[in-house]
Amino acid sequence: MLSDAKIRKLKPTEKCTPSRPDKYSDQNGLQLLVRHSGTKTWVSAYRFANKQNRVTLGTYPLMSLAEARKANTDIKALLAEGINPKLKKRQDRLDNEQAQLFNDYALAWLEERKRNVKPRTYQQDYNRMQKDVLPCFENIALKDVSFEDCKVMADRIEKRVNANGEPPREVTRRTIDLVANILKSAKRERLIEQNPIEDLKEIYPKAKTQHMKHVELKELPKLLQDIENYHGHDQTRLGMKFLAYSFCRTIELRMMKWEHIDFPNKLWRVDIDNLKSGRKHVVPLSNQMLAVLEEMKPITGHYDYVFFNTGTRQPYSEEFINNALDILGYAGKQTGHGFRHIASTNLNELGYMGDAIEKQMAHDKKSSIRAVYNHAQHLEERRKIMQVWADFLDLLRDKGEVVDFQTARQQIEASLQSQSSPNLQNADKHELISALMEKGITIDEIKGFFKKK
């Protein structure tokens, strides 16, 4: 028999291995396993239906010798009644877990999920959980969650219609997905037999795809003037300007970091892990975009993110651009994403290369391996496009009216040509040498040229 004094002295022997712990017997099938790590585990060995079995009871000293003997006696009592102790233990655990409330399980599931998803994804799930899920499932046991419970939750979200009477359908569907994933996890763990929410999304189909809300071309000059005269935070005003000039995605603007900006080469290397499509691409920076960044430097230059909310000390929320446009009077008429549609449509009208426009819009297919290597494809044409587009917007803003496309293009390109053709006699020799080397000419070839002269 074992005693507490003897157990405290037990240590792994030389024969002890990870797969074969030392075993010490007490009485009536109670055993203590001493593992190579030093852990001491109580097990109860028994025979049931002519097969040898054992049940783990606990670890010493958390479970004392007296407690282990009591647990072992309870197992022998079950055997006397013809009950398999292992199955009884499993059923008791299952009953306890099923008795827990849905909200308790959901919060535990979310905490586990936190370790496996990006912080932004976790925060979105957490917000949905707190706002729409937990209030609807309060005091409902996990095993009692019904289809109707889930539908009540979805219907409550659908009641939050916008000014046009439209429900937040995407929010509804994503919240349904969140609850569905929680219940799927419970089903995998055999805590519930069926997932009652499986067919709910079919009741709330996706809203018909609409073009990104944007003003008509005739309204664009006024919009640009209103943005220029915006009296809110400078960051918001500059954010709207940058978005119009760059026609990037709003998330790209919000997640842009100073380290992504290559000022010497006038490039913005969009390198965001949580982009919708997981794409990475390069955006040539026009003079206007560079000017916006220079204005931002004194405000957020010492932070990681360019557009950083210094109040909340995190990047701006998804709606900071749309909220500002609403304040300017463009609710339901213009969104931050709508600048992409304006640029795409009008750049094509201006007659620029479709492939280059598509590259600049970052419309490469996610699965295209070739796109990873060709992210700078048509870069020079795109650089020209970005400058022309920025100049075109400035022209509309300054004139306050729409300018004929072809006339505008000719004027802007003539201006660009004059800016990019400096007099060679006045050019700095170091700049000339650098330009030649960029074309692949070596120093030795340059020296050889002057020797011939």
C-alpha positions in Angstrom: 0.0 0.0 0.0 1.0 3.6 -0.6 1.3 6.4 2.0 1.7 10.1 1.6 5.3 10.0 2.9 6.2 7.3 0.4 4.5 9.1 -2.5 6.3 12.4 -1.8 9.7 10.6 -2.2 8.9 8.9 -5.5 10.9 10.0 -8.5 11.3 8.7 -12.0 13.6 5.7 -12.1 16.2 4.9 -14.9 13.7 2.6 -16.5 11.0 5.3 -16.8 10.4 6.5 -20.3 7.8 8.8 -22.0 5.8 5.8 -23.1 6.4 3.6 -20.1 6.0 5.4 -16.7 6.8 3.8 -13.4 3.7 2.2 -11.8 3.0 1.8 -8.1 -0.1 -0.1 -6.8 -2.2 0.8 -3.7 -5.2 -1.4 -3.3 -8.3 -2.5 -5.2 -6.8 -1.6 -8.6 -5.8 2.0 -7.6 -2.4 2.8 -9.2 0.0 5.8 -9.2 1.9 6.4 -12.4 5.2 8.4 -12.1 6.1 9.8 -15.5 9.5 10.8 -16.8 8.6 14.5 -16.2 8.0 13.8 -12.6 4.2 14.1 -12.8 2.3 11.7 -10.6 -1.1 10.5 -12.0 -3.8 8.4 -10.3 -5.5 5.7 -12.4 -8.1 3.1 -11.5 -7.6 -0.3 -13.2 -10.6 -2.6 -13.7 -12.0 -5.3 -15.9 -15.3 -4.8 -17.7 -16.8 -7.3 -20.2 -13.7 -9.4 -19.9 -11.5 -6.4 -21.1 -8.9 -4.6 -19.1 -9.6 -0.8 -18.7 -8.5 2.1 -16.7 -9.7 5.5 -15.9 -7.6 8.5 -15.0 -8.7 10.1 -11.7 -6.3 13.0 -11.3 -2.8 14.1 -10.4 -1.0 14.1 -7.0 -0.9 16.2 -4.9 -4.0 18.0 -6.3 -5.8 14.8 -5.6 -4.7 13.4 -2.3 -4.3 9.7 -1.5 -7.5 9.7 0.5 -9.4 11.4 -2.4 -8.0 8.9 -4.9 -9.1 5.9 -2.8 -12.6 7.4 -2.5 -12.8 7.9 -6.3 -11.6 4.3 -6.8 -14.2 3.0 -4.4 -16.9 4.9 -6.4 -15.7 3.2 -9.6 -15.9 -0.3 -8.0 -19.5 0.5 -7.0 -20.4 1.3 -10.6 -18.9 -2.0 -11.7 -21.0 -3.8 -9.1 -24.1 -2.3 -10.8 -22.9 -3.4 -14.3 -21.9 0.2 -15.4 -18.8 0.9 -17.4 -17.0 3.7 -15.4 -15.3 5.1 -18.5 -18.6 5.6 -20.3 -20.2 7.0 -17.2 -17.4 9.5 -16.8 -17.7 10.6 -20.4 -21.5 11.0 -20.2 -21.2 13.0 -17.0 -18.7 15.4 -18.7 -21.0 15.7 -21.7 -24.0 16.4 -19.5 -22.1 19.1 -17.6 -20.9 20.7 -20.9 -24.4 20.6 -22.5 -25.9 22.3 -19.5 -23.7 25.4 -20.0 -25.2 28.5 -21.5 -24.7 29.4 -25.1 -23.2 32.8 -24.2 -20.6 31.1 -22.0 -19.6 28.7 -24.7 -19.6 31.5 -27.3 -17.2 33.7 -25.3 -14.9 30.7 -24.7 -15.0 29.9 -28.4 -14.2 33.5 -29.2 -11.2 33.6 -26.8 -9.8 30.5 -28.4 -10.3 32.0 -31.9 -8.4 35.1 -30.8 -5.2 33.1 -31.0 -5.8 31.9 -34.6 -7.0 35.0 -36.4 -5.7 38.5 -37.1 -6.5 41.2 -34.5 -8.8 43.0 -36.9 -10.9 39.9 -37.6 -11.1 39.1 -33.8 -12.2 42.7 -33.1 -15.0 42.5 -35.7 -16.2 39.2 -34.3 -16.1 40.6 -30.8 -18.1 43.6 -31.7 -20.8 41.5 -33.5 -20.9 39.2 -30.5 -21.4 42.0 -28.0 -23.9 44.0 -30.1 -26.1 41.4 -31.8 -25.4 37.8 -30.5 -25.1 37.8 -26.7 -28.3 39.9 -26.1 -30.4 37.5 -28.1 -29.1 34.3 -26.4 -29.1 35.4 -22.8 -30.0 32.5 -20.4 -30.4 30.0 -23.3 -28.6 26.7 -22.8 -26.3 25.7 -25.6 -28.2 22.5 -26.2 -31.5 24.4 -26.3 -30.6 26.9 -29.1 -33.3 26.7 -31.8 -33.7 27.9 -35.4 -36.2 30.5 -34.1 -33.7 31.9 -31.6 -31.3 32.5 -34.4 -34.0 34.0 -36.6 -35.0 36.4 -33.9 -31.4 37.6 -33.8 -31.3 38.1 -37.6 -34.6 39.9 -37.7 -33.4 42.3 -35.0 -30.4 43.2 -37.2 -32.6 43.6 -40.3 -34.7 46.2 -38.5 -31.8 48.6 -38.5 -32.6 50.1 -41.9 -30.8 53.0 -43.5 -32.2 56.2 -44.8 -33.3 54.4 -48.0 -35.2 51.7 -46.0 -32.5 49.1 -46.7 -31.5 46.6 -44.0 -27.8 46.0 -43.2 -27.9 42.7 -45.1 -24.2 42.0 -45.1 -24.1 42.5 -41.3 -27.0 40.1 -40.9 -25.3 37.4 -43.0 -21.9 37.8 -41.3 -23.5 37.6 -37.9 -25.3 34.4 -38.9 -22.0 33.0 -40.1 -20.5 33.9 -36.7 -23.2 32.0 -34.8 -23.1 29.1 -37.3 -19.3 28.7 -36.6 -19.9 28.6 -32.9 -22.5 25.9 -33.2 -20.4 24.0 -35.7 -17.7 23.9 -33.1 -20.2 22.6 -30.5 -21.4 19.9 -32.8 -17.8 18.8 -33.5 -17.3 18.5 -29.8 -20.5 16.4 -29.6 -22.1 19.0 -27.3 -25.1 19.3 -29.6 -26.5 16.8 -32.2 -27.6 19.3 -34.8 -26.7 22.8 -36.0 -30.1 24.6 -36.0 -28.8 27.6 -37.9 -27.6 25.8 -41.0 -30.4 27.0 -43.4 -31.0 30.4 -42.0 -28.8 32.4 -44.4 -31.1 31.4 -47.3 -33.9 33.6 -45.8 -31.5 36.6 -46.1 -30.0 36.4 -49.5 -27.3 38.8 -50.6 -28.6 42.2 -51.6 -28.3 42.9 -55.4 -24.9 44.1 -56.3 -24.9 47.8 -56.8 -22.2 50.1 -58.3 -20.2 51.9 -55.7 -22.1 55.0 -54.9 -20.6 57.9 -56.6 -21.6 61.3 -57.9 -22.1 62.0 -61.6 -19.2 63.7 -63.4 -21.1 67.0 -63.5 -21.2 67.0 -59.7 -17.5 66.1 -59.2 -16.1 69.6 -59.3 -18.4 70.7 -56.5 -17.5 67.6 -54.5 -13.8 68.3 -54.8 -14.3 71.9 -53.7 -16.4 70.7 -50.7 -13.6 68.4 -49.7 -11.0 71.1 -50.1 -13.1 73.4 -47.8 -13.9 70.6 -45.2 -13.7 72.2 -41.7 -13.4 68.9 -39.7 -10.1 67.2 -38.8 -7.2 67.8 -41.1 -6.6 64.0 -41.2 -10.1 63.4 -42.6 -9.8 66.2 -45.2 -6.4 64.9 -46.3 -7.7 61.3 -46.3 -10.6 62.3 -48.7 -8.1 64.1 -51.0 -5.7 61.1 -51.0 -8.5 58.7 -51.7 -9.7 60.8 -54.6 -6.2 61.1 -56.1 -5.2 57.5 -55.6 -8.7 55.8 -56.0 -7.4 53.1 -53.6 -9.5 50.9 -51.4 -10.5 52.5 -48.1 -8.8 49.7 -46.1 -5.6 50.3 -48.0 -5.8 54.0 -47.0 -6.5 53.1 -43.4 -3.8 50.5 -43.1 -1.1 52.4 -44.9 2.1 52.7 -42.9 4.9 55.2 -43.3 7.3 52.3 -43.9 5.2 51.5 -47.0 6.0 54.8 -48.6 9.1 54.9 -50.9 9.6 58.7 -51.2 12.8 58.6 -53.3 11.0 56.5 -56.0 7.6 58.0 -55.4 5.9 54.7 -54.8 3.5 53.4 -52.2 4.0 49.7 -51.7 0.6 48.4 -50.6 1.6 45.6 -48.2 -1.5 44.8 -46.2 -2.1 41.2 -44.9 -5.8 41.6 -44.3 -6.7 43.0 -47.7 -10.0 41.6 -49.0 -8.2 39.6 -51.7 -4.8 39.3 -50.0 -3.2 41.2 -52.9 -0.1 43.3 -52.7 0.6 46.0 -55.3 2.4 49.2 -56.1 0.9 52.6 -56.4 2.9 55.4 -58.2 2.6 58.6 -56.2 1.5 61.8 -58.0 2.8 65.1 -56.9 -0.5 65.8 -55.2 -0.4 62.5 -53.3 3.1 63.3 -52.1 1.9 66.8 -51.0 -0.8 65.2 -48.9 1.8 62.9 -47.3 4.0 65.8 -46.5 1.1 67.5 -44.8 0.5 64.4 -42.8 4.1 64.0 -41.5 3.8 66.6 -38.7 0.5 65.0 -37.6 1.3 61.2 -37.6 4.9 61.0 -38.8 6.0 59.6 -35.4 3.3 56.8 -35.5 3.3 53.6 -37.6 0.2 54.4 -39.6 -0.2 57.4 -41.9 -3.9 58.0 -41.1 -3.8 57.3 -37.3 -6.6 58.3 -34.9 -4.5 60.0 -32.2 -7.6 60.0 -29.9 -8.2 56.2 -29.9 -4.6 55.5 -30.7 -5.4 53.1 -33.6 -6.1 53.4 -37.3 -9.3 55.1 -38.2 -12.5 53.1 -38.4 -14.0 51.8 -41.6 -16.5 54.7 -41.8 -14.4 57.7 -41.2 -14.4 58.7 -44.9 -18.0 57.9 -45.4 -19.0 59.8 -42.3 -17.2 62.9 -43.5 -18.8 62.7 -46.9 -22.2 62.4 -45.2 -21.4 65.6 -43.2 -20.6 67.3 -46.5 -24.1 66.4 -47.8 -23.3 63.4 -49.9 -25.0 60.7 -47.9 -26.4 58.1 -50.3 -24.6 59.8 -53.2 -20.9 59.2 -52.6 -18.8 56.8 -50.6 -15.1 56.5 -50.2 -15.1 53.4 -52.4 -17.0 55.3 -55.1 -13.9 57.2 -56.0 -12.6 54.0 -57.6 -15.6 53.8 -59.9 -15.2 57.5 -60.8 -11.5 57.0 -61.7 -12.0 53.8 -63.6 -14.8 55.2 -65.8 -13.2 58.6 -66.6 -9.7 57.3 -67.1 -11.1 55.0 -69.8 -12.9 58.1 -71.3 -9.6 59.9 -71.3 -8.3 57.1 -73.5 -5.7 55.5 -71.3 -4.5 51.9 -71.7 -7.1 49.5 -70.2 -4.5 47.1 -68.9 -2.6 49.8 -67.1 -5.8 51.0 -65.5 -6.7 47.5 -64.4 -3.3 47.1 -62.9 -3.6 50.4 -61.0 -7.1 49.3 -59.8 -5.3 46.1 -58.5 -7.9 43.9 -60.2 -5.5 41.0 -60.8 -7.1 37.7 -59.9 -6.1 36.5 -56.4 -5.1 33.1 -57.8 -2.7 34.5 -60.4 0.8 33.5 -59.5 2.1 35.6 -62.4 0.5 38.7 -60.8 2.9 38.3 -57.8 5.9 38.8 -60.1 4.3 41.4 -62.3 2.9 43.7 -59.6 4.9 46.6 -61.2 3.7 45.8 -64.7 3.0 49.0 -66.9 4.6 51.0 -64.0 5.7 53.9 -66.2 2.3 54.2 -67.9 0.6 53.9 -64.5 2.8 56.7 -63.2 1.7 58.9 -66.0 -1.9 57.9 -65.4 -1.8 58.8 -61.7 -0.3 62.3 -62.4 -2.8 63.0 -65.2 -5.7 61.9 -63.0 -4.5 64.1 -60.1 -4.1 67.1 -62.4 -7.5 66.4 -64.0 -9.1 66.5 -60.5 -7.3 69.7 -59.7 -8.5 71.2 -63.0 -12.1 70.3 -62.3 -11.9 71.7 -58.7 -10.2 74.9 -59.8 -12.5 75.6 -62.7 -15.6 74.5 -60.9 -17.0 72.8 -64.0 -16.5 69.8 -66.2 -13.7 70.1 -68.8 -13.8 68.4 -72.2 -11.8 65.1 -71.8 -9.6 65.4 -74.8 -8.8 69.1 -74.2 -8.0 68.3 -70.6 -5.7 65.4 -71.6 -3.8 67.5 -74.1 -3.3 70.4 -71.7 -2.2 68.2 -68.9 0.2 66.0 -70.9 1.7 69.1 -72.5 2.4 70.4 -69.0 3.9 67.1 -68.0 6.1 67.0 -71.0 7.5 70.5 -70.3 8.2 69.5 -66.7 10.0 66.3 -67.7 12.2 67.8 -70.4 14.8 70.0 -68.7 17.5 71.7 -70.6 20.5 69.3 -70.7 22.9 72.3 -70.5 21.5 73.1 -67.1 21.2 69.5 -65.8 23.3 68.4 -62.9 26.1 66.0 -64.1 25.4 63.6 -61.2 21.8 63.4 -62.2 22.8 62.7 -65.8 25.2 59.9 -64.8 22.5 58.4 -62.5 20.0 58.5 -65.3 22.4 56.7 -67.7 23.2 54.1 -65.1 19.5 53.5 -64.6 19.4 52.7 -68.3 22.0 50.0 -67.8 25.1 51.9 -68.9 28.2 51.1 -66.8 30.7 53.6 -65.4 33.4 52.1 -67.7 31.2 52.7 -70.7 30.7 56.3 -69.7 34.4 56.8 -69.2 35.1 55.2 -72.6 32.7 57.6 -74.3 34.5 60.6 -72.9 37.9 59.2 -73.8 36.7 59.0 -77.5 35.7 62.6 -77.3 
